[in-house]
Amino acid sequence: MSERWSDLAVRMGSGALMVVVGVWAIWVGGDVFHFVVGIVCGLMIWELTRMLAPDAPRLAIQLGGVAALAVLMAVYLPLLFAAPLLIAPAFVGATQLKSHRILFGSFTVLVMAASYGMMHVRDDLGFAWLVWLVLIVVVTDVAGYFAGRMLGGPKFWPRVSPKKTWSGTAAGWVCAAIVGGLFAINSGVWGAVLLASIVLSFASQMGDIAESAIKRKMGVKDSSRLIPGHGGVLDRFDGMLGASLAFLVIELVFGFPWLAL
């Protein structure tokens, strides 16, 4: 039992620091939030490049910088002009890497679009809806972590993510629905918020699994060691990538959330 929970203290400490910085940036919004998201985006592309091309550390730094700059420029432009900037880092990296070009390009587009989506939510929909999105990801991860370790049971997708269980996965959906219910009280669109909360919870888990698949393919345990107890930035924000991208698609296609909190 002690070994099972041995990383909890470090994980909670570094997690608390990330929460403080994240809440502050979300609350302030504007250029401050854009800058924080841009840095996180650049670090994720740096980690991705390091995993796929460990013998090219300089390239990893360059592509991380390009990604951060591109997403920061894109947020200040209309979507028509922002789209080429969001795709550019994937194209540049794919032409420079010696292998795994398709994997790099596709995952980089995911990271760029998701980062843009987070800034879009804060800028256009406001503080409350971004908090809702973050809470969906957090409770999905936390519920999955504790339920999976306490209840165990059959694995969700053992070939890709050996630690993820059905009990943890289902617990994430339930807790996301609870968060959605609390926000639905203020929004007045019960069905839409509840359904979207569960969909985003699942998308968060798929983001986690997608990153796990890359690590498994490349034979690495963590994307980096930047965050004690959590591994790398990708390890911590993989769920946010999936949820943010899914929210962006839902908002653009269906006009969600219709009513402001």
TAURZI-V700558 format. One record per pair of residues at least 24 apart in sequence whose ideal C-beta (glycine too) atoms are under 6 Angstrom apart, sorted by the first residue. I is the first residue (numbers start at 1). J is the second residue. Records with the same first field share a line. If there is no record, write none. Layout:
# TAURZI-V700558
I: J ; J
This chain:
# TAURZI-V700558
4: 149
7: 229
10: 228 ; 229
11: 229
14: 227 ; 228 ; 229 ; 230
26: 130
29: 122
33: 122
34: 72 ; 75 ; 119
37: 115 ; 118 ; 119
38: 68 ; 71 ; 72
41: 67 ; 68 ; 71 ; 115
42: 67 ; 68
43: 233
44: 111 ; 233 ; 234
47: 223 ; 224 ; 232 ; 234
51: 218 ; 220
52: 100 ; 104
53: 97
59: 96
63: 93
71: 112 ; 115 ; 116
74: 116
75: 119
86: 112 ; 113 ; 116
110: 241
113: 245
114: 241 ; 244 ; 245
117: 244 ; 245 ; 248
118: 244
128: 261
132: 183
133: 247
135: 179
136: 176 ; 179 ; 197 ; 200 ; 201
137: 204 ; 239 ; 240 ; 243
139: 175 ; 176 ; 179
140: 172 ; 176 ; 201 ; 204
141: 239
143: 171 ; 172 ; 175
144: 168 ; 172
147: 171
160: 209 ; 212 ; 213
161: 209 ; 212
172: 201
173: 198 ; 201
176: 201
186: 261
187: 259 ; 261
188: 259
189: 258 ; 259
200: 243 ; 246 ; 247
203: 242 ; 243 ; 246
204: 239 ; 242 ; 243
206: 242
207: 238 ; 239 ; 241 ; 242
208: 238 ; 239
211: 238
